[in-house]
């Protein structure tokens, strides 16, 4: 009789422990993800390079593969003719993006060097 009363409490304890472990694992993975940095983000600003944060537009990466051209600006993937934060994407090049922002044409550049590789 005593063992039958013990089994439900053991099961509840086991389930509670499992739920707690799952909750802790989820929380720790979220904290780890928040601390990761974008590996393509430049470590420093080069002298003479425009400070894109003042413009409200930050070019983070560019992908050009055949006819497909995608830029990531302010964390948002965009293609030519799309808009981000009030700026229209005019042209995407392998090393820079031309945007029309507040009536002015601006060039957003990647600081890292770019080289073409033929497959």
ZABA-388310 format. One record per residue: x, y, z of N, C-alpha, C in turn; residue number from 1. Coordinates in nm, 3 decimals, always signed. Layout:
! residues N
<site <X, Y, Z>, <X, Y, Z>, <X, Y, Z>, NUM>
...
! end
This chain:
! residues 119
<site <+0.080, -0.119, +0.000>, <+0.000, +0.000, +0.000>, <+0.085, +0.126, +0.000>, 1>
<site <+0.193, +0.123, +0.074>, <+0.280, +0.238, +0.086>, <+0.348, +0.271, -0.047>, 2>
<site <+0.384, +0.166, -0.124>, <+0.451, +0.188, -0.252>, <+0.359, +0.253, -0.353>, 3>
<site <+0.230, +0.221, -0.350>, <+0.136, +0.281, -0.445>, <+0.121, +0.431, -0.420>, 4>
<site <+0.122, +0.476, -0.295>, <+0.114, +0.618, -0.265>, <+0.243, +0.688, -0.305>, 5>
<site <+0.353, +0.620, -0.297>, <+0.484, +0.676, -0.328>, <+0.504, +0.695, -0.478>, 6>
<site <+0.448, +0.607, -0.560>, <+0.469, +0.615, -0.706>, <+0.417, +0.746, -0.766>, 7>
<site <+0.296, +0.790, -0.733>, <+0.251, +0.918, -0.791>, <+0.339, +1.035, -0.749>, 8>
<site <+0.383, +1.038, -0.625>, <+0.468, +1.150, -0.582>, <+0.605, +1.143, -0.649>, 9>
<site <+0.655, +1.024, -0.672>, <+0.782, +1.010, -0.744>, <+0.765, +1.057, -0.889>, 10>
<site <+0.653, +1.025, -0.947>, <+0.628, +1.065, -1.085>, <+0.616, +1.217, -1.094>, 11>
<site <+0.545, +1.277, -1.000>, <+0.531, +1.424, -0.998>, <+0.668, +1.488, -0.981>, 12>
<site <+0.750, +1.434, -0.894>, <+0.885, +1.487, -0.871>, <+0.969, +1.475, -0.998>, 13>
<site <+0.958, +1.363, -1.067>, <+1.035, +1.340, -1.189>, <+0.992, +1.438, -1.299>, 14>
<site <+0.861, +1.456, -1.315>, <+0.810, +1.548, -1.416>, <+0.851, +1.691, -1.382>, 15>
<site <+0.840, +1.729, -1.255>, <+0.878, +1.863, -1.212>, <+1.026, +1.889, -1.240>, 16>
<site <+1.110, +1.792, -1.212>, <+1.254, +1.805, -1.236>, <+1.281, +1.819, -1.385>, 17>
<site <+1.212, +1.742, -1.467>, <+1.231, +1.748, -1.612>, <+1.187, +1.884, -1.667>, 18>
<site <+1.075, +1.935, -1.621>, <+1.027, +2.066, -1.666>, <+1.124, +2.175, -1.625>, 19>
<site <+1.175, +2.168, -1.503>, <+1.271, +2.267, -1.455>, <+1.400, +2.262, -1.537>, 20>
<site <+1.449, +2.143, -1.568>, <+1.570, +2.129, -1.649>, <+1.549, +2.185, -1.789>, 21>
<site <+1.433, +2.159, -1.847>, <+1.402, +2.210, -1.980>, <+1.393, +2.363, -1.979>, 22>
<site <+1.332, +2.418, -1.877>, <+1.321, +2.563, -1.863>, <+1.459, +2.628, -1.849>, 23>
<site <+1.545, +2.571, -1.768>, <+1.680, +2.624, -1.751>, <+1.761, +2.615, -1.881>, 24>
<site <+1.747, +2.505, -1.953>, <+1.818, +2.490, -2.081>, <+1.771, +2.595, -2.181>, 25>
<site <+1.641, +2.621, -2.188>, <+1.587, +2.721, -2.281>, <+1.637, +2.861, -2.246>, 26>
<site <+1.633, +2.895, -2.118>, <+1.679, +3.027, -2.076>, <+1.827, +3.047, -2.104>, 27>
<site <+1.909, +2.945, -2.078>, <+2.052, +2.960, -2.100>, <+2.084, +2.971, -2.249>, 28>
<site <+2.010, +2.900, -2.336>, <+2.036, +2.912, -2.480>, <+1.996, +3.049, -2.532>, 29>
<site <+1.890, +3.109, -2.477>, <+1.850, +3.245, -2.517>, <+1.955, +3.346, -2.475>, 30>
<site <+2.011, +3.331, -2.356>, <+2.115, +3.423, -2.312>, <+2.240, +3.410, -2.398>, 31>
<site <+2.274, +3.288, -2.437>, <+2.391, +3.265, -2.523>, <+2.370, +3.329, -2.660>, 32>
<site <+2.251, +3.313, -2.716>, <+2.221, +3.370, -2.849>, <+2.230, +3.522, -2.847>, 33>
<site <+2.186, +3.585, -2.737>, <+2.192, +3.731, -2.729>, <+2.336, +3.781, -2.723>, 34>
<site <+2.427, +3.701, -2.672>, <+2.566, +3.747, -2.657>, <+2.649, +3.726, -2.783>, 35>
<site <+2.597, +3.652, -2.882>, <+2.671, +3.628, -3.005>, <+2.672, +3.753, -3.092>, 36>
<site <+2.782, +3.776, -3.161>, <+2.796, +3.893, -3.248>, <+2.794, +3.849, -3.393>, 37>
<site <+2.755, +3.938, -3.480>, <+2.755, +3.913, -3.624>, <+2.900, +3.902, -3.671>, 38>
<site <+2.941, +3.786, -3.727>, <+3.081, +3.770, -3.768>, <+3.120, +3.858, -3.887>, 39>
<site <+3.023, +3.910, -3.960>, <+3.055, +3.997, -4.075>, <+3.063, +4.144, -4.035>, 40>
<site <+3.030, +4.175, -3.910>, <+3.032, +4.314, -3.863>, <+3.176, +4.362, -3.848>, 41>
<site <+3.209, +4.477, -3.903>, <+3.345, +4.530, -3.889>, <+3.379, +4.555, -3.742>, 42>
<site <+3.504, +4.530, -3.706>, <+3.547, +4.550, -3.569>, <+3.571, +4.696, -3.536>, 43>
<site <+3.599, +4.778, -3.639>, <+3.630, +4.918, -3.615>, <+3.590, +5.001, -3.736>, 44>
<site <+3.586, +5.131, -3.719>, <+3.553, +5.225, -3.827>, <+3.683, +5.277, -3.888>, 45>
<site <+3.698, +5.266, -4.018>, <+3.816, +5.318, -4.085>, <+3.810, +5.470, -4.092>, 46>
<site <+3.925, +5.535, -4.084>, <+3.931, +5.681, -4.095>, <+3.882, +5.721, -4.234>, 47>
<site <+3.797, +5.820, -4.240>, <+3.745, +5.868, -4.368>, <+3.622, +5.794, -4.416>, 48>
<site <+3.590, +5.681, -4.355>, <+3.471, +5.608, -4.395>, <+3.348, +5.674, -4.333>, 49>
<site <+3.240, +5.687, -4.406>, <+3.122, +5.753, -4.351>, <+3.064, +5.673, -4.236>, 50>
<site <+3.019, +5.741, -4.133>, <+2.956, +5.676, -4.019>, <+2.811, +5.651, -4.054>, 51>
<site <+2.778, +5.526, -4.086>, <+2.645, +5.493, -4.132>, <+2.541, +5.504, -4.022>, 52>
<site <+2.582, +5.496, -3.896>, <+2.485, +5.506, -3.787>, <+2.425, +5.646, -3.781>, 53>
<site <+2.500, +5.748, -3.822>, <+2.446, +5.884, -3.824>, <+2.337, +5.896, -3.929>, 54>
<site <+2.345, +5.821, -4.036>, <+2.245, +5.825, -4.142>, <+2.121, +5.744, -4.104>, 55>
<site <+2.128, +5.663, -3.999>, <+2.018, +5.576, -3.962>, <+2.014, +5.449, -4.044>, 56>
<site <+2.114, +5.429, -4.130>, <+2.122, +5.309, -4.214>, <+2.256, +5.241, -4.191>, 57>
<site <+2.252, +5.113, -4.161>, <+2.376, +5.039, -4.137>, <+2.381, +4.918, -4.230>, 58>
<site <+2.475, +4.921, -4.323>, <+2.494, +4.809, -4.415>, <+2.571, +4.700, -4.342>, 59>
<site <+2.511, +4.583, -4.329>, <+2.573, +4.475, -4.253>, <+2.635, +4.367, -4.341>, 60>
<site <+2.572, +4.337, -4.454>, <+2.630, +4.238, -4.545>, <+2.566, +4.250, -4.682>, 61>
<site <+2.634, +4.189, -4.781>, <+2.585, +4.189, -4.920>, <+2.606, +4.049, -4.976>, 62>
<site <+2.506, +4.000, -5.048>, <+2.517, +3.873, -5.119>, <+2.484, +3.898, -5.265>, 63>
<site <+2.580, +3.869, -5.353>, <+2.557, +3.877, -5.497>, <+2.590, +3.740, -5.554>, 64>
<site <+2.488, +3.673, -5.606>, <+2.505, +3.539, -5.663>, <+2.429, +3.535, -5.795>, 65>
<site <+2.502, +3.548, -5.905>, <+2.437, +3.553, -6.035>, <+2.354, +3.679, -6.045>, 66>
<site <+2.226, +3.664, -6.075>, <+2.138, +3.780, -6.086>, <+2.076, +3.817, -5.952>, 67>
<site <+2.092, +3.733, -5.852>, <+2.034, +3.761, -5.719>, <+2.126, +3.853, -5.639>, 68>
<site <+2.070, +3.963, -5.593>, <+2.146, +4.060, -5.513>, <+2.064, +4.093, -5.389>, 69>
<site <+2.123, +4.069, -5.272>, <+2.055, +4.095, -5.145>, <+2.152, +4.169, -5.054>, 70>
<site <+2.104, +4.274, -4.990>, <+2.182, +4.346, -4.890>, <+2.108, +4.337, -4.757>, 71>
<site <+2.183, +4.335, -4.648>, <+2.122, +4.339, -4.516>, <+2.152, +4.477, -4.458>, 72>
<site <+2.046, +4.555, -4.441>, <+2.058, +4.691, -4.387>, <+1.972, +4.698, -4.262>, 73>
<site <+2.033, +4.740, -4.153>, <+1.964, +4.748, -4.023>, <+1.897, +4.615, -3.988>, 74>
<site <+1.965, +4.505, -4.022>, <+1.914, +4.373, -3.988>, <+1.805, +4.320, -4.079>, 75>
<site <+1.772, +4.394, -4.184>, <+1.665, +4.357, -4.275>, <+1.720, +4.320, -4.412>, 76>
<site <+1.693, +4.200, -4.463>, <+1.736, +4.168, -4.600>, <+1.650, +4.243, -4.701>, 77>
<site <+1.715, +4.310, -4.797>, <+1.644, +4.388, -4.898>, <+1.706, +4.365, -5.036>, 78>
<site <+1.624, +4.385, -5.138>, <+1.672, +4.377, -5.276>, <+1.652, +4.514, -5.340>, 79>
<site <+1.701, +4.529, -5.462>, <+1.687, +4.656, -5.534>, <+1.539, +4.691, -5.547>, 80>
<site <+1.507, +4.818, -5.534>, <+1.372, +4.875, -5.543>, <+1.290, +4.858, -5.415>, 81>
<site <+1.342, +4.789, -5.315>, <+1.273, +4.780, -5.187>, <+1.317, +4.897, -5.099>, 82>
<site <+1.247, +4.915, -4.988>, <+1.281, +5.024, -4.896>, <+1.308, +4.970, -4.756>, 83>
<site <+1.392, +5.042, -4.684>, <+1.419, +5.012, -4.544>, <+1.440, +5.145, -4.471>, 84>
<site <+1.369, +5.166, -4.362>, <+1.378, +5.288, -4.282>, <+1.369, +5.416, -4.367>, 85>
<site <+1.280, +5.417, -4.463>, <+1.260, +5.536, -4.545>, <+1.359, +5.553, -4.659>, 86>
<site <+1.449, +5.458, -4.678>, <+1.548, +5.467, -4.786>, <+1.514, +5.364, -4.894>, 87>
<site <+1.515, +5.407, -5.018>, <+1.490, +5.316, -5.131>, <+1.623, +5.262, -5.181>, 88>
<site <+1.631, +5.131, -5.198>, <+1.752, +5.066, -5.248>, <+1.756, +5.083, -5.399>, 89>
<site <+1.853, +5.159, -5.447>, <+1.864, +5.187, -5.590>, <+1.947, +5.080, -5.662>, 90>
<site <+2.065, +5.048, -5.608>, <+2.155, +4.954, -5.675>, <+2.240, +4.882, -5.571>, 91>
<site <+2.258, +4.751, -5.590>, <+2.342, +4.671, -5.500>, <+2.464, +4.624, -5.578>, 92>
<site <+2.581, +4.657, -5.528>, <+2.709, +4.613, -5.583>, <+2.773, +4.515, -5.484>, 93>
<site <+2.876, +4.440, -5.524>, <+2.940, +4.346, -5.431>, <+3.002, +4.413, -5.307>, 94>
<site <+3.038, +4.542, -5.317>, <+3.106, +4.608, -5.205>, <+3.030, +4.728, -5.147>, 95>
<site <+2.916, +4.765, -5.208>, <+2.844, +4.883, -5.160>, <+2.699, +4.878, -5.209>, 96>
<site <+2.617, +4.964, -5.148>, <+2.476, +4.975, -5.186>, <+2.445, +5.123, -5.204>, 97>
<site <+2.379, +5.158, -5.315>, <+2.337, +5.295, -5.341>, <+2.191, +5.306, -5.299>, 98>
<site <+2.163, +5.406, -5.212>, <+2.027, +5.426, -5.163>, <+1.984, +5.570, -5.187>, 99>
<site <+1.854, +5.589, -5.197>, <+1.796, +5.723, -5.203>, <+1.730, +5.745, -5.068>, 100>
<site <+1.786, +5.836, -4.989>, <+1.741, +5.858, -4.852>, <+1.721, +6.007, -4.827>, 101>
<site <+1.602, +6.046, -4.790>, <+1.568, +6.185, -4.763>, <+1.602, +6.276, -4.881>, 102>
<site <+1.574, +6.227, -5.002>, <+1.597, +6.305, -5.123>, <+1.740, +6.309, -5.172>, 103>
<site <+1.831, +6.241, -5.103>, <+1.972, +6.241, -5.143>, <+2.018, +6.098, -5.174>, 104>
<site <+2.105, +6.088, -5.275>, <+2.166, +5.959, -5.307>, <+2.287, +5.938, -5.217>, 105>
<site <+2.289, +5.822, -5.151>, <+2.400, +5.791, -5.060>, <+2.455, +5.654, -5.093>, 106>
<site <+2.583, +5.636, -5.064>, <+2.649, +5.508, -5.084>, <+2.683, +5.448, -4.949>, 107>
<site <+2.633, +5.328, -4.923>, <+2.667, +5.254, -4.802>, <+2.772, +5.151, -4.840>, 108>
<site <+2.885, +5.152, -4.773>, <+2.996, +5.064, -4.811>, <+3.028, +4.964, -4.702>, 109>
<site <+3.073, +4.848, -4.746>, <+3.130, +4.751, -4.653>, <+3.275, +4.788, -4.629>, 110>
<site <+3.322, +4.773, -4.510>, <+3.460, +4.811, -4.479>, <+3.558, +4.701, -4.517>, 111>
<site <+3.514, +4.576, -4.508>, <+3.602, +4.464, -4.539>, <+3.629, +4.457, -4.689>, 112>
<site <+3.740, +4.398, -4.726>, <+3.773, +4.386, -4.869>, <+3.688, +4.275, -4.931>, 113>
<site <+3.661, +4.290, -5.059>, <+3.579, +4.195, -5.132>, <+3.659, +4.146, -5.252>, 114>
<site <+3.654, +4.017, -5.275>, <+3.720, +3.965, -5.396>, <+3.627, +3.866, -5.462>, 115>
<site <+3.632, +3.861, -5.593>, <+3.547, +3.769, -5.667>, <+3.612, +3.633, -5.677>, 116>
<site <+3.532, +3.531, -5.662>, <+3.580, +3.393, -5.675>, <+3.495, +3.324, -5.778>, 117>
<site <+3.559, +3.266, -5.878>, <+3.484, +3.195, -5.980>, <+3.473, +3.049, -5.938>, 118>
<site <+3.351, +2.996, -5.941>, <+3.330, +2.856, -5.901>, <+3.390, +2.757, -5.999>, 119>
! end
